Amino acid sequence: FQSDSCCLETLNLYRNVFGDEGAVALAEGLMGNKSLCSLRFDPDESGITNAGWAAFSKLLCDPASINSTYHSNHNIETIGDDEDDSTPLKIRQYLKLNANPHPAMNKILKSHPDLDMEPFFQCKLKLLPVVVDWFQCASSGMMSFQRQSLQ
């Protein structure tokens, strides 16, 4: 899954009971994957508990640091079953962010509300236009995400 040459877009695991151990292994195997968009299985029959869902949550948005969040998976748009609310809300929210423009930016802003701007000022404001542009772009993406969430 981690190879640059991996071109798998959908992985169907219906009728497989893989439990938390399998979920953790899948999540770790998908770190760095750029091709998979859909990981399909029946959440009610997979044997996953909170521990397995936590591994998928970390895969989609690792809040340990800004770099970890940036390097999280921003391609997967389905984990579980599209037509089922058995996938935890937090996972579904991350998947919605992945389906919108600039998912990495939006996840960074949501996961790190206390973003430290001091390093930008140490560059004698040379990066200020880039930073302002970044926040404007992120803001417009968050607004569209919020509008979609309200619908």
N, CA and C atoms as a LAMMPS dump frame, in Angstrom:
ITEM: TIMESTEP
0
ITEM: NUMBER OF ATOMS
453
ITEM: BOX BOUNDS ff ff ff
-5.0000000000000000e+02 5.0000000000000000e+02
-5.0000000000000000e+02 5.0000000000000000e+02
-5.0000000000000000e+02 5.0000000000000000e+02
ITEM: ATOMS id mol type element x y z
1 1 1 N 0.814 -1.2 0
2 1 2 C 0 0 0
3 1 3 C 0.858 1.266 0
4 2 1 N 2.044 1.197 0.575
5 2 2 C 2.868 2.39 0.748
6 2 3 C 3.744 2.689 -0.461
7 3 1 N 3.794 1.81 -1.394
8 3 2 C 4.615 2.01 -2.58
9 3 3 C 4.049 3.116 -3.461
10 4 1 N 4.927 3.907 -4.069
11 4 2 C 4.496 4.949 -5.002
12 4 3 C 3.812 4.361 -6.225
13 5 1 N 4.108 3.1 -6.518
14 5 2 C 3.512 2.479 -7.695
15 5 3 C 2.156 1.816 -7.391
16 6 1 N 1.716 1.865 -6.136
17 6 2 C 0.419 1.292 -5.772
18 6 3 C -0.68 2.101 -6.451
19 7 1 N -1.568 1.425 -7.162
20 7 2 C -2.645 2.127 -7.875
21 7 3 C -4.027 1.635 -7.441
22 8 1 N -4.079 0.915 -6.335
23 8 2 C -5.345 0.418 -5.811
24 8 3 C -6.2 1.594 -5.334
25 9 1 N -7.421 1.704 -5.851
26 9 2 C -8.31 2.811 -5.475
27 9 3 C -9.41 2.38 -4.517
28 10 1 N -9.849 1.124 -4.611
29 10 2 C -10.916 0.618 -3.749
30 10 3 C -10.507 -0.743 -3.207
31 11 1 N -10.716 -0.919 -1.898
32 11 2 C -10.453 -2.202 -1.256
33 11 3 C -11.741 -2.633 -0.559
34 12 1 N -12.343 -3.717 -1.044
35 12 2 C -13.585 -4.24 -0.475
36 12 3 C -13.262 -5.37 0.496
37 13 1 N -13.674 -5.199 1.736
38 13 2 C -13.422 -6.21 2.765
39 13 3 C -14.719 -6.712 3.393
40 14 1 N -15.801 -6.661 2.641
41 14 2 C -17.08 -7.167 3.137
42 14 3 C -16.946 -8.644 3.488
43 15 1 N -17.698 -9.06 4.5
44 15 2 C -17.722 -10.447 4.985
45 15 3 C -16.386 -10.89 5.576
46 16 1 N -15.579 -9.929 6.001
47 16 2 C -14.319 -10.236 6.671
48 16 3 C -14.375 -9.671 8.084
49 17 1 N -14.09 -10.507 9.054
50 17 2 C -13.999 -10.053 10.437
51 17 3 C -12.514 -9.887 10.732
52 18 1 N -12.053 -8.644 10.722
53 18 2 C -10.625 -8.405 10.932
54 18 3 C -10.329 -7.763 12.274
55 19 1 N -11.335 -7.279 12.99
56 19 2 C -11.166 -6.767 14.347
57 19 3 C -10.199 -5.614 14.468
58 20 1 N -9.86 -5.314 15.703
59 20 2 C -8.968 -4.184 15.983
60 20 3 C -7.559 -4.413 15.455
61 21 1 N -7.076 -5.644 15.583
62 21 2 C -5.728 -5.959 15.084
63 21 3 C -5.624 -5.71 13.586
64 22 1 N -6.63 -6.151 12.858
65 22 2 C -6.657 -5.931 11.412
66 22 3 C -6.804 -4.458 11.059
67 23 1 N -7.629 -3.729 11.829
68 23 2 C -7.818 -2.298 11.582
69 23 3 C -6.51 -1.538 11.802
70 24 1 N -5.807 -1.884 12.873
71 24 2 C -4.515 -1.226 13.151
72 24 3 C -3.516 -1.547 12.04
73 25 1 N -3.466 -2.804 11.616
74 25 2 C -2.554 -3.2 10.535
75 25 3 C -2.899 -2.476 9.23
76 26 1 N -4.193 -2.386 8.915
77 26 2 C -4.621 -1.662 7.711
78 26 3 C -4.232 -0.183 7.789
79 27 1 N -4.529 0.436 8.929
80 27 2 C -4.225 1.859 9.095
81 27 3 C -2.726 2.116 8.964
82 28 1 N -1.919 1.286 9.586
83 28 2 C -0.461 1.451 9.488
84 28 3 C 0.006 1.212 8.064
85 29 1 N -0.581 0.235 7.393
86 29 2 C -0.203 -0.063 6.011
87 29 3 C -0.602 1.031 5.044
88 30 1 N -1.633 1.795 5.397
89 30 2 C -2.106 2.859 4.504
90 30 3 C -1.428 4.205 4.746
91 31 1 N -0.585 4.291 5.78
92 31 2 C 0.159 5.538 6.011
93 31 3 C 1.019 5.819 4.779
94 32 1 N 0.878 6.981 4.229
95 32 2 C 1.655 7.354 3.057
96 32 3 C 1.049 6.922 1.737
97 33 1 N -0.051 6.157 1.778
98 33 2 C -0.701 5.734 0.533
99 33 3 C -1.369 6.92 -0.144
100 34 1 N -1.183 7.042 -1.444
101 34 2 C -1.738 8.173 -2.197
102 34 3 C -2.831 7.768 -3.176
103 35 1 N -3.132 6.473 -3.27
104 35 2 C -4.075 6.048 -4.308
105 35 3 C -5.434 5.585 -3.778
106 36 1 N -5.454 4.978 -2.593
107 36 2 C -6.709 4.4 -2.104
108 36 3 C -7.705 5.503 -1.742
109 37 1 N -8.9 5.423 -2.309
110 37 2 C -9.97 6.389 -2.036
111 37 3 C -11.092 5.768 -1.222
112 38 1 N -11.178 4.449 -1.238
113 38 2 C -12.322 3.799 -0.614
114 38 3 C -11.913 2.482 0.037
115 39 1 N -12.157 2.382 1.338
116 39 2 C -11.925 1.163 2.104
117 39 3 C -13.299 0.721 2.598
118 40 1 N -13.859 -0.284 1.935
119 40 2 C -15.258 -0.67 2.183
120 40 3 C -15.355 -1.972 2.975
121 41 1 N -16.201 -1.913 4.002
122 41 2 C -16.512 -3.082 4.811
123 41 3 C -17.755 -2.749 5.64
124 42 1 N -18.344 -3.757 6.241
125 42 2 C -19.506 -3.543 7.1
126 42 3 C -19.002 -3.313 8.52
127 43 1 N -19.092 -2.072 9.033
128 43 2 C -18.582 -1.781 10.375
129 43 3 C -19.204 -2.653 11.464
130 44 1 N -20.473 -3.043 11.288
131 44 2 C -21.147 -3.857 12.301
132 44 3 C -20.651 -5.298 12.32
133 45 1 N -20.095 -5.772 11.216
134 45 2 C -19.654 -7.166 11.12
135 45 3 C -18.137 -7.324 11.106
136 46 1 N -17.408 -6.222 11.173
137 46 2 C -15.951 -6.28 11.053
138 46 3 C -15.244 -6.605 12.36
139 47 1 N -15.933 -6.451 13.484
140 47 2 C -15.311 -6.728 14.776
141 47 3 C -14.474 -5.582 15.312
142 48 1 N -14.623 -4.394 14.74
143 48 2 C -13.827 -3.239 15.173
144 48 3 C -14.476 -2.586 16.398
145 49 1 N -13.642 -2.265 17.395
146 49 2 C -14.087 -1.509 18.562
147 49 3 C -13.432 -0.126 18.505
148 50 1 N -13.518 0.613 19.593
149 50 2 C -12.935 1.958 19.634
150 50 3 C -11.442 1.962 19.305
151 51 1 N -10.722 0.914 19.683
152 51 2 C -9.277 0.851 19.415
153 51 3 C -8.997 0.817 17.911
154 52 1 N -9.769 0.051 17.18
155 52 2 C -9.592 -0.013 15.723
156 52 3 C -9.972 1.293 15.052
157 53 1 N -11.085 1.892 15.513
158 53 2 C -11.494 3.184 14.933
159 53 3 C -10.467 4.271 15.24
160 54 1 N -9.822 4.187 16.414
161 54 2 C -8.781 5.174 16.76
162 54 3 C -7.618 5.098 15.771
163 55 1 N -7.28 3.902 15.329
164 55 2 C -6.202 3.751 14.335
165 55 3 C -6.593 4.409 13.018
166 56 1 N -7.852 4.241 12.592
167 56 2 C -8.311 4.889 11.368
168 56 3 C -8.359 6.413 11.536
169 57 1 N -8.745 6.855 12.73
170 57 2 C -8.784 8.292 13.002
171 57 3 C -7.379 8.894 12.884
172 58 1 N -6.398 8.218 13.462
173 58 2 C -5.006 8.695 13.387
174 58 3 C -4.493 8.675 11.943
175 59 1 N -4.915 7.687 11.171
176 59 2 C -4.537 7.622 9.759
177 59 3 C -5.045 8.866 9.018
178 60 1 N -6.279 9.242 9.29
179 60 2 C -6.904 10.366 8.577
180 60 3 C -6.44 11.718 9.087
181 61 1 N -6.129 11.807 10.368
182 61 2 C -5.697 13.09 10.931
183 61 3 C -4.929 12.835 12.217
184 62 1 N -3.611 12.801 12.11
185 62 2 C -2.754 12.578 13.272
186 62 3 C -2.465 13.931 13.925
187 63 1 N -3.049 14.208 15.086
188 63 2 C -2.889 15.525 15.705
189 63 3 C -1.607 15.699 16.521
190 64 1 N -0.692 14.726 16.464
191 64 2 C 0.518 14.796 17.283
192 64 3 C 1.325 16.067 17.024
193 65 1 N 1.366 16.508 15.793
194 65 2 C 2.072 17.748 15.43
195 65 3 C 1.495 18.244 14.108
196 66 1 N 1.857 19.453 13.738
197 66 2 C 1.382 19.997 12.465
198 66 3 C 1.907 19.145 11.314
199 67 1 N 3.169 18.736 11.398
200 67 2 C 3.729 17.882 10.341
201 67 3 C 3.012 16.538 10.272
202 68 1 N 2.683 15.967 11.429
203 68 2 C 1.957 14.693 11.437
204 68 3 C 0.585 14.845 10.797
205 69 1 N -0.088 15.954 11.097
206 69 2 C -1.391 16.209 10.491
207 69 3 C -1.236 16.385 8.99
208 70 1 N -0.216 17.128 8.577
209 70 2 C 0.025 17.366 7.157
210 70 3 C 0.275 16.055 6.413
211 71 1 N 0.983 15.13 7.053
212 71 2 C 1.335 13.86 6.403
213 71 3 C 0.278 12.769 6.618
214 72 1 N -0.845 13.121 7.218
215 72 2 C -1.949 12.162 7.357
216 72 3 C -2.527 11.86 5.978
217 73 1 N -3.417 10.892 5.917
218 73 2 C -4.023 10.519 4.639
219 73 3 C -5.146 11.485 4.28
220 74 1 N -5.049 12.096 3.105
221 74 2 C -6.046 13.07 2.646
222 74 3 C -6.767 12.587 1.386
223 75 1 N -6.604 11.314 1.04
224 75 2 C -7.217 10.76 -0.174
225 75 3 C -8.451 9.921 0.093
226 76 1 N -8.438 9.182 1.179
227 76 2 C -9.539 8.261 1.456
228 76 3 C -10.819 9.049 1.728
229 77 1 N -11.875 8.693 1.023
230 77 2 C -13.164 9.362 1.207
231 77 3 C -14.232 8.426 1.777
232 78 1 N -13.919 7.124 1.839
233 78 2 C -14.859 6.162 2.402
234 78 3 C -14.106 5.157 3.263
235 79 1 N -14.542 5.013 4.502
236 79 2 C -14.08 3.933 5.375
237 79 3 C -15.348 3.333 5.969
238 80 1 N -15.556 2.07 5.714
239 80 2 C -16.788 1.421 6.157
240 80 3 C -17.753 1.344 4.998
241 81 1 N -18.97 1.771 5.252
242 81 2 C -20.024 1.684 4.248
243 81 3 C -20.644 3.061 4.055
244 82 1 N -20.74 3.525 2.819
245 82 2 C -21.309 4.841 2.515
246 82 3 C -22.696 5.048 3.095
247 83 1 N -23.493 4.02 3.06
248 83 2 C -24.907 4.152 3.401
249 83 3 C -25.205 3.735 4.834
250 84 1 N -24.218 3.77 5.692
251 84 2 C -24.392 3.294 7.053
252 84 3 C -23.79 4.308 8.02
253 85 1 N -24.501 4.59 9.091
254 85 2 C -23.981 5.513 10.097
255 85 3 C -23.195 4.782 11.183
256 86 1 N -22.787 3.551 10.922
257 86 2 C -22.011 2.792 11.899
258 86 3 C -20.573 3.293 12.006
259 87 1 N -20.105 3.981 10.982
260 87 2 C -18.775 4.581 11.043
261 87 3 C -18.86 5.762 12.01
262 88 1 N -17.952 5.841 12.996
263 88 2 C -18.031 6.919 13.988
264 88 3 C -18.026 8.311 13.352
265 89 1 N -18.703 9.238 14.021
266 89 2 C -18.862 10.603 13.52
267 89 3 C -17.53 11.27 13.222
268 90 1 N -16.557 11.129 14.115
269 90 2 C -15.248 11.769 13.909
270 90 3 C -14.61 11.295 12.597
271 91 1 N -14.696 10.012 12.328
272 91 2 C -14.148 9.446 11.085
273 91 3 C -14.894 10.045 9.889
274 92 1 N -16.218 10.088 9.968
275 92 2 C -17.018 10.65 8.866
276 92 3 C -16.678 12.114 8.625
277 93 1 N -16.391 12.863 9.693
278 93 2 C -16.01 14.273 9.532
279 93 3 C -14.672 14.4 8.813
280 94 1 N -13.707 13.56 9.173
281 94 2 C -12.414 13.579 8.472
282 94 3 C -12.578 13.192 7.007
283 95 1 N -13.429 12.215 6.749
284 95 2 C -13.67 11.79 5.367
285 95 3 C -14.315 12.909 4.559
286 96 1 N -15.201 13.683 5.178
287 96 2 C -15.799 14.84 4.501
288 96 3 C -14.73 15.882 4.173
289 97 1 N -13.814 16.095 5.112
290 97 2 C -12.72 17.043 4.849
291 97 3 C -11.883 16.57 3.667
292 98 1 N -11.651 15.255 3.582
293 98 2 C -10.869 14.718 2.463
294 98 3 C -11.551 14.96 1.126
295 99 1 N -12.875 15.041 1.127
296 99 2 C -13.623 15.232 -0.119
297 99 3 C -13.671 16.698 -0.548
298 100 1 N -13.178 17.595 0.294
299 100 2 C -13.19 19.028 -0.011
300 100 3 C -11.816 19.497 -0.454
301 101 1 N -11.759 20.687 -1.051
302 101 2 C -10.448 21.235 -1.438
303 101 3 C -9.574 21.486 -0.2
304 102 1 N -8.316 21.308 -0.342
305 102 2 C -7.305 21.599 0.69
306 102 3 C -7.543 20.855 2.011
307 103 1 N -7.7 19.537 1.967
308 103 2 C -7.98 18.816 3.214
309 103 3 C -6.871 18.958 4.264
310 104 1 N -5.621 18.972 3.844
311 104 2 C -4.525 19.09 4.817
312 104 3 C -4.623 20.41 5.57
313 105 1 N -4.853 21.482 4.846
314 105 2 C -4.991 22.8 5.458
315 105 3 C -6.114 22.819 6.478
316 106 1 N -7.257 22.299 6.075
317 106 2 C -8.421 22.312 6.955
318 106 3 C -8.204 21.457 8.194
319 107 1 N -7.54 20.317 8.033
320 107 2 C -7.264 19.469 9.192
321 107 3 C -6.281 20.141 10.141
322 108 1 N -5.289 20.826 9.593
323 108 2 C -4.326 21.544 10.436
324 108 3 C -5.046 22.614 11.249
325 109 1 N -5.903 23.384 10.605
326 109 2 C -6.615 24.445 11.312
327 109 3 C -7.569 23.887 12.369
328 110 1 N -8.221 22.766 12.079
329 110 2 C -9.143 22.167 13.049
330 110 3 C -8.385 21.506 14.208
331 111 1 N -7.264 20.893 13.923
332 111 2 C -6.532 20.134 14.939
333 111 3 C -5.55 20.969 15.742
334 112 1 N -5.17 22.112 15.211
335 112 2 C -4.157 22.946 15.869
336 112 3 C -4.635 24.397 15.946
337 113 1 N -5.693 24.656 16.731
338 113 2 C -6.237 26.017 16.789
339 113 3 C -5.267 27.016 17.407
340 114 1 N -4.26 26.526 18.118
341 114 2 C -3.271 27.401 18.736
342 114 3 C -1.995 27.485 17.894
343 115 1 N -2.154 27.482 16.595
344 115 2 C -1.034 27.525 15.652
345 115 3 C -0.076 28.664 16.005
346 116 1 N 1.187 28.351 16.202
347 116 2 C 2.197 29.328 16.599
348 116 3 C 2.689 30.099 15.375
349 117 1 N 2.443 31.394 15.36
350 117 2 C 2.831 32.238 14.229
351 117 3 C 4.207 32.868 14.42
352 118 1 N 4.808 32.704 15.595
353 118 2 C 6.095 33.338 15.899
354 118 3 C 7.184 33.037 14.85
355 119 1 N 7.333 31.787 14.374
356 119 2 C 8.382 31.522 13.381
357 119 3 C 8.232 32.355 12.103
358 120 1 N 6.996 32.681 11.731
359 120 2 C 6.793 33.485 10.529
360 120 3 C 7.311 34.904 10.721
361 121 1 N 7.173 35.421 11.938
362 121 2 C 7.63 36.784 12.205
363 121 3 C 9.151 36.855 12.292
364 122 1 N 9.796 35.749 12.601
365 122 2 C 11.248 35.714 12.651
366 122 3 C 11.868 35.827 11.261
367 123 1 N 11.085 35.607 10.243
368 123 2 C 11.565 35.728 8.859
369 123 3 C 11.399 37.159 8.35
370 124 1 N 11.26 38.097 9.278
371 124 2 C 11.127 39.516 8.943
372 124 3 C 9.966 39.772 7.99
373 125 1 N 8.888 39.041 8.205
374 125 2 C 7.637 39.207 7.473
375 125 3 C 7.729 38.914 5.975
376 126 1 N 8.828 38.311 5.533
377 126 2 C 8.939 37.969 4.104
378 126 3 C 7.884 36.938 3.692
379 127 1 N 7.493 36.101 4.627
380 127 2 C 6.51 35.061 4.321
381 127 3 C 5.074 35.513 4.568
382 128 1 N 4.886 36.727 5.08
383 128 2 C 3.547 37.178 5.424
384 128 3 C 2.551 37.066 4.27
385 129 1 N 2.886 37.472 3.043
386 129 2 C 1.918 37.314 1.952
387 129 3 C 1.524 35.853 1.711
388 130 1 N 2.476 34.967 1.839
389 130 2 C 2.202 33.537 1.64
390 130 3 C 1.294 33.027 2.763
391 131 1 N 1.573 33.435 3.991
392 131 2 C 0.786 33.001 5.142
393 131 3 C -0.642 33.527 5.037
394 132 1 N -0.79 34.799 4.694
395 132 2 C -2.119 35.384 4.551
396 132 3 C -2.894 34.664 3.448
397 133 1 N -2.225 34.394 2.343
398 133 2 C -2.847 33.671 1.237
399 133 3 C -3.299 32.273 1.687
400 134 1 N -2.444 31.612 2.449
401 134 2 C -2.742 30.275 2.952
402 134 3 C -3.996 30.306 3.813
403 135 1 N -4.078 31.277 4.749
404 135 2 C -5.234 31.367 5.63
405 135 3 C -6.502 31.739 4.866
406 136 1 N -6.39 32.585 3.858
407 136 2 C -7.565 32.932 3.055
408 136 3 C -8.082 31.697 2.314
409 137 1 N -7.164 30.952 1.747
410 137 2 C -7.536 29.73 1.028
411 137 3 C -8.175 28.733 1.992
412 138 1 N -7.577 28.564 3.171
413 138 2 C -8.118 27.647 4.168
414 138 3 C -9.48 28.118 4.66
415 139 1 N -9.616 29.405 4.832
416 139 2 C -10.885 29.961 5.303
417 139 3 C -12.011 29.69 4.316
418 140 1 N -11.75 29.881 3.042
419 140 2 C -12.794 29.627 2.046
420 140 3 C -13.143 28.139 1.995
421 141 1 N -12.161 27.274 2.181
422 141 2 C -12.417 25.832 2.215
423 141 3 C -13.22 25.441 3.437
424 142 1 N -12.935 26.038 4.59
425 142 2 C -13.674 25.745 5.812
426 142 3 C -15.112 26.234 5.7
427 143 1 N -15.314 27.388 5.061
428 143 2 C -16.665 27.917 4.902
429 143 3 C -17.51 26.961 4.059
430 144 1 N -16.931 26.426 2.969
431 144 2 C -17.7 25.498 2.129
432 144 3 C -17.966 24.203 2.888
433 145 1 N -17.003 23.76 3.722
434 145 2 C -17.202 22.556 4.518
435 145 3 C -18.313 22.773 5.538
436 146 1 N -18.332 23.945 6.201
437 146 2 C -19.361 24.243 7.186
438 146 3 C -20.74 24.304 6.53
439 147 1 N -20.834 24.903 5.332
440 147 2 C -22.096 24.969 4.628
441 147 3 C -22.602 23.57 4.303
442 148 1 N -21.688 22.683 3.877
443 148 2 C -22.086 21.308 3.541
444 148 3 C -22.516 20.556 4.784
445 149 1 N -21.869 20.828 5.923
446 149 2 C -22.213 20.142 7.169
447 149 3 C -23.596 20.526 7.654
448 150 1 N -24.001 21.759 7.37
449 150 2 C -25.302 22.233 7.807
450 150 3 C -26.439 21.655 6.973
451 151 1 N -26.133 21.192 5.775
452 151 2 C -27.184 20.673 4.89
453 151 3 C -27.608 19.284 5.287
